[in-house]
Amino acid sequence: MISEKLNNLQNDIPENVTLVAVSKTKPIEDLKDAFEAGQRAFGENKVQEMCTKWEHLPKEIEWHFIGHLQRNKVKYLASFVGLIHGVESFRLLKEINKQAKKNDRTIEVLLQFFIANEETKFGLSFEEAKTMLQSDEFKSLDNVCIRGVMGMATFTDEKEQIKREFSGLKKIHQELSTDFFNEQTNFDVISMGMSGDYKIAIEEGSTMIRLGSSIFGKRD
Ligand SMILES: *Cc1c(COP(=O)(O)O)cnc(C)c1O
Protein backbone atom coordinates (compact mmCIF):
# COMPACT_ATOMS: atom_id res chain seq x y z
CA MET A 1 0.00 0.00 0.00
CA ILE A 2 1.15 3.49 -0.86
CA SER A 3 0.66 5.00 2.61
CA GLU A 4 2.55 2.16 4.24
CA LYS A 5 5.45 2.48 1.84
CA LEU A 6 5.60 6.22 2.42
CA ASN A 7 5.59 5.83 6.19
CA ASN A 8 8.37 3.28 6.05
CA LEU A 9 10.44 5.52 3.80
CA GLN A 10 9.86 8.57 5.98
CA ASN A 11 11.16 6.61 8.98
CA ASP A 12 14.12 5.46 6.95
CA ILE A 13 15.44 8.79 5.66
CA PRO A 14 17.10 11.57 7.65
CA GLU A 15 15.08 14.65 8.56
CA ASN A 16 17.08 17.00 6.36
CA VAL A 17 16.30 14.96 3.23
CA THR A 18 13.15 15.88 1.29
CA LEU A 19 11.25 13.06 -0.35
CA VAL A 20 9.78 13.84 -3.76
CA ALA A 21 7.18 11.25 -4.74
CA VAL A 22 7.67 10.63 -8.45
CA SER A 23 4.13 10.01 -9.69
CA LYS A 24 4.69 10.05 -13.45
CA THR A 25 2.37 7.68 -15.36
CA LYS A 26 0.41 6.96 -12.15
CA PRO A 27 -3.33 7.64 -11.87
CA ILE A 28 -4.78 10.52 -9.82
CA GLU A 29 -6.06 8.02 -7.22
CA ASP A 30 -2.51 6.98 -6.37
CA LEU A 31 -1.50 10.60 -5.84
CA LYS A 32 -4.55 11.12 -3.63
CA ASP A 33 -3.53 8.16 -1.48
CA ALA A 34 -0.05 9.61 -1.09
CA PHE A 35 -1.46 13.06 -0.34
CA GLU A 36 -3.72 11.64 2.34
CA ALA A 37 -0.70 9.92 3.87
CA GLY A 38 0.89 13.36 4.23
CA GLN A 39 3.00 13.55 1.07
CA ARG A 40 3.19 17.07 -0.39
CA ALA A 41 5.99 17.08 -2.99
CA PHE A 42 5.24 15.25 -6.24
CA GLY A 43 7.50 14.83 -9.26
CA GLU A 44 6.35 14.64 -12.88
CA ASN A 45 8.30 14.56 -16.12
CA LYS A 46 5.64 15.46 -18.71
CA VAL A 47 4.20 18.97 -18.85
CA GLN A 48 0.71 18.00 -19.99
CA GLU A 49 0.41 15.26 -17.39
CA MET A 50 1.57 17.56 -14.62
CA CYS A 51 -0.93 20.27 -15.62
CA THR A 52 -3.82 17.79 -15.65
CA LYS A 53 -2.89 16.41 -12.25
CA TRP A 54 -2.46 19.93 -10.85
CA GLU A 55 -6.00 20.79 -11.97
CA HIS A 56 -7.50 17.76 -10.27
CA LEU A 57 -5.62 17.67 -6.97
CA PRO A 58 -5.39 19.86 -3.84
CA LYS A 59 -3.56 23.12 -4.31
CA GLU A 60 -1.28 22.46 -1.30
CA ILE A 61 0.72 20.08 -3.46
CA GLU A 62 4.20 21.24 -4.43
CA TRP A 63 4.83 20.22 -8.05
CA HIS A 64 8.36 19.31 -9.03
CA PHE A 65 9.19 19.09 -12.70
CA ILE A 66 11.92 16.47 -13.01
CA GLY A 67 12.11 15.75 -16.73
CA HIS A 68 13.60 17.27 -19.81
CA LEU A 69 11.75 20.59 -20.19
CA GLN A 70 11.28 22.08 -23.64
CA ARG A 71 11.41 25.85 -23.78
CA ASN A 72 8.11 26.19 -25.62
CA LYS A 73 6.30 24.37 -22.80
CA VAL A 74 7.53 26.41 -19.86
CA LYS A 75 4.51 28.70 -20.19
CA TYR A 76 2.09 25.92 -19.31
CA LEU A 77 3.54 25.23 -15.89
CA ALA A 78 4.93 28.66 -14.99
CA SER A 79 1.95 29.71 -12.88
CA PHE A 80 2.13 26.86 -10.40
CA VAL A 81 5.36 24.82 -10.58
CA GLY A 82 7.22 24.59 -7.25
CA LEU A 83 10.67 23.49 -8.37
CA ILE A 84 12.14 22.75 -11.78
CA HIS A 85 14.94 20.20 -11.32
CA GLY A 86 16.32 19.97 -14.81
CA VAL A 87 17.75 23.30 -15.92
CA GLU A 88 20.46 22.27 -18.33
CA SER A 89 20.92 25.35 -20.49
CA PHE A 90 21.08 29.11 -20.17
CA ARG A 91 18.40 29.45 -22.86
CA LEU A 92 15.99 27.37 -20.80
CA LEU A 93 16.75 29.39 -17.67
CA LYS A 94 16.04 32.63 -19.56
CA GLU A 95 12.71 31.31 -20.78
CA ILE A 96 11.76 30.26 -17.23
CA ASN A 97 12.64 33.76 -16.05
CA LYS A 98 10.49 35.30 -18.78
CA GLN A 99 7.46 33.17 -17.98
CA ALA A 100 7.90 33.67 -14.24
CA LYS A 101 7.89 37.42 -14.80
CA LYS A 102 4.67 37.18 -16.82
CA ASN A 103 3.11 35.39 -13.87
CA ASP A 104 4.52 37.94 -11.46
CA ARG A 105 6.42 35.34 -9.44
CA THR A 106 9.83 33.82 -8.85
CA ILE A 107 10.39 30.24 -9.96
CA GLU A 108 12.85 28.06 -8.06
CA VAL A 109 15.11 25.83 -10.12
CA LEU A 110 18.02 23.40 -9.87
CA LEU A 111 20.90 23.21 -12.30
CA GLN A 112 21.16 19.72 -13.76
CA PHE A 113 24.66 18.36 -14.12
CA PHE A 114 25.89 15.63 -16.32
CA ILE A 115 27.50 13.18 -13.91
CA ALA A 116 26.76 9.80 -15.50
CA ASN A 117 28.80 7.70 -17.79
CA GLU A 118 25.93 7.57 -20.31
CA GLU A 119 25.34 9.67 -23.37
CA THR A 120 21.58 9.81 -22.98
CA LYS A 121 21.51 11.88 -19.81
CA PHE A 122 21.15 15.65 -20.10
CA GLY A 123 23.01 18.22 -18.12
CA LEU A 124 25.45 21.08 -17.86
CA SER A 125 29.17 20.72 -17.42
CA PHE A 126 30.84 22.47 -14.51
CA GLU A 127 32.50 24.93 -16.92
CA GLU A 128 29.21 25.80 -18.63
CA ALA A 129 27.59 26.48 -15.29
CA LYS A 130 30.43 28.72 -14.15
CA THR A 131 30.35 30.72 -17.38
CA MET A 132 26.64 31.22 -17.00
CA LEU A 133 26.76 32.22 -13.34
CA GLN A 134 29.52 34.73 -14.02
CA SER A 135 27.69 36.49 -16.83
CA ASP A 136 25.96 39.86 -16.50
CA GLU A 137 22.99 38.47 -18.33
CA PHE A 138 22.52 35.87 -15.60
CA LYS A 139 22.68 38.52 -12.92
CA SER A 140 19.82 40.36 -14.60
CA LEU A 141 17.41 37.43 -14.24
CA ASP A 142 15.22 38.60 -11.37
CA ASN A 143 12.45 36.01 -11.53
CA VAL A 144 14.38 32.79 -11.08
CA CYS A 145 16.03 31.51 -7.94
CA ILE A 146 18.67 28.82 -8.22
CA ARG A 147 18.20 26.58 -5.20
CA GLY A 148 20.86 23.98 -5.94
CA VAL A 149 21.90 21.13 -8.20
CA MET A 150 20.46 17.91 -9.58
CA GLY A 151 22.01 14.85 -11.15
CA MET A 152 21.38 11.27 -12.15
CA ALA A 153 23.91 8.51 -11.72
CA THR A 154 24.64 5.87 -14.30
CA PHE A 155 22.19 2.97 -14.32
CA THR A 156 24.54 0.25 -13.10
CA ASP A 157 25.11 -2.25 -10.29
CA GLU A 158 28.58 -0.85 -9.69
CA LYS A 159 28.12 0.80 -6.31
CA GLU A 160 31.55 2.42 -6.37
CA GLN A 161 30.79 4.14 -9.65
CA ILE A 162 27.44 5.48 -8.40
CA LYS A 163 29.15 6.68 -5.25
CA ARG A 164 31.83 8.48 -7.27
CA GLU A 165 29.24 10.19 -9.46
CA PHE A 166 27.17 11.38 -6.50
CA SER A 167 30.20 12.62 -4.62
CA GLY A 168 31.19 14.49 -7.79
CA LEU A 169 27.85 16.29 -7.74
CA LYS A 170 28.27 17.13 -4.08
CA LYS A 171 31.65 18.64 -4.92
CA ILE A 172 30.15 20.73 -7.74
CA HIS A 173 27.55 22.00 -5.31
CA GLN A 174 30.21 22.92 -2.78
CA GLU A 175 32.35 24.79 -5.28
CA LEU A 176 29.47 26.73 -6.81
CA SER A 177 28.20 27.52 -3.36
CA THR A 178 31.54 29.02 -2.34
CA ASP A 179 32.10 30.92 -5.58
CA PHE A 180 28.65 32.25 -6.47
CA PHE A 181 26.22 32.08 -3.59
CA ASN A 182 26.11 33.49 -0.10
CA GLU A 183 24.19 32.37 2.95
CA GLN A 184 21.18 34.52 2.11
CA THR A 185 20.62 32.84 -1.23
CA ASN A 186 19.57 29.38 -0.01
CA PHE A 187 21.62 27.42 -2.49
CA ASP A 188 21.04 24.36 -0.37
CA VAL A 189 19.47 21.61 -2.47
CA ILE A 190 21.31 18.58 -3.79
CA SER A 191 18.72 16.51 -5.67
CA MET A 192 20.17 13.06 -6.21
CA GLY A 193 18.96 9.53 -5.61
CA MET A 194 16.16 7.42 -7.11
CA SER A 195 14.58 4.15 -5.95
CA GLY A 196 17.61 2.07 -6.87
CA ASP A 197 20.35 4.29 -5.48
CA TYR A 198 18.91 6.68 -2.88
CA LYS A 199 20.74 5.10 0.04
CA ILE A 200 24.09 5.74 -1.60
CA ALA A 201 22.91 9.24 -2.53
CA ILE A 202 22.06 10.06 1.08
CA GLU A 203 25.44 8.77 2.23
CA GLU A 204 27.04 11.09 -0.32
CA GLY A 205 25.14 14.17 0.85
CA SER A 206 21.81 14.25 -0.96
CA THR A 207 19.18 16.61 0.49
CA MET A 208 16.39 15.63 -1.91
CA ILE A 209 15.57 12.17 -3.23
CA ARG A 210 13.18 11.43 -6.08
CA LEU A 211 11.42 8.10 -5.58
CA GLY A 212 8.84 6.59 -7.90
CA SER A 213 8.69 2.83 -8.05
CA SER A 214 9.56 2.30 -4.39
CA ILE A 215 6.40 4.25 -3.47
CA PHE A 216 3.94 3.56 -6.28
CA GLY A 217 5.25 0.26 -7.61
CA LYS A 218 6.63 -0.50 -11.05
CA ARG A 219 5.65 1.65 -14.03
CA ASP A 220 4.39 0.03 -17.24
C1 LIG B 1 11.41 8.47 -13.11
C2 LIG B 1 12.40 9.34 -12.42
C3 LIG B 1 12.72 9.15 -11.07
C4 LIG B 1 12.14 8.03 -10.22
O1 LIG B 1 12.60 6.79 -10.63
P1 LIG B 1 12.36 5.46 -9.74
O2 LIG B 1 13.45 4.56 -10.15
O3 LIG B 1 11.00 4.95 -10.08
O4 LIG B 1 12.45 5.87 -8.31
C5 LIG B 1 13.61 10.03 -10.48
N1 LIG B 1 14.19 11.03 -11.18
C6 LIG B 1 13.90 11.24 -12.48
C7 LIG B 1 14.56 12.37 -13.18
C8 LIG B 1 13.01 10.41 -13.14
O5 LIG B 1 12.75 10.62 -14.43
The ligand as a Tripos MOL2 file, in Angstrom:
@<TRIPOS>MOLECULE
LIG
   15    15     1     0     0
SMALL
NO_CHARGES

@<TRIPOS>ATOM
      1 C1         11.4060    8.4750  -13.1060 C.3       1 LIG1
      2 C2         12.4000    9.3410  -12.4240 C.ar      1 LIG1
      3 C3         12.7230    9.1520  -11.0730 C.ar      1 LIG1
      4 C4         12.1430    8.0260  -10.2190 C.3       1 LIG1
      5 O1         12.5960    6.7930  -10.6290 O.3       1 LIG1
      6 P1         12.3620    5.4590   -9.7370 P.3       1 LIG1
      7 O2         13.4450    4.5630  -10.1540 O.co2     1 LIG1
      8 O3         11.0010    4.9540  -10.0830 O.co2     1 LIG1
      9 O4         12.4530    5.8690   -8.3150 O.co2     1 LIG1
     10 C5         13.6130   10.0310  -10.4800 C.ar      1 LIG1
     11 N1         14.1860   11.0270  -11.1760 N.ar      1 LIG1
     12 C6         13.9050   11.2450  -12.4750 C.ar      1 LIG1
     13 C7         14.5630   12.3680  -13.1770 C.3       1 LIG1
     14 C8         13.0090   10.4080  -13.1360 C.ar      1 LIG1
     15 O5         12.7460   10.6220  -14.4340 O.3       1 LIG1
@<TRIPOS>BOND
     1     1     2 1
     2     2     3 ar
     3     2    14 ar
     4     3     4 1
     5     3    10 ar
     6     4     5 1
     7     5     6 1
     8     6     7 2
     9     6     8 1
    10     6     9 1
    11    10    11 ar
    12    11    12 ar
    13    12    13 1
    14    12    14 ar
    15    14    15 1
@<TRIPOS>SUBSTRUCTURE
     1 LIG1         1 GROUP 0 **** ****
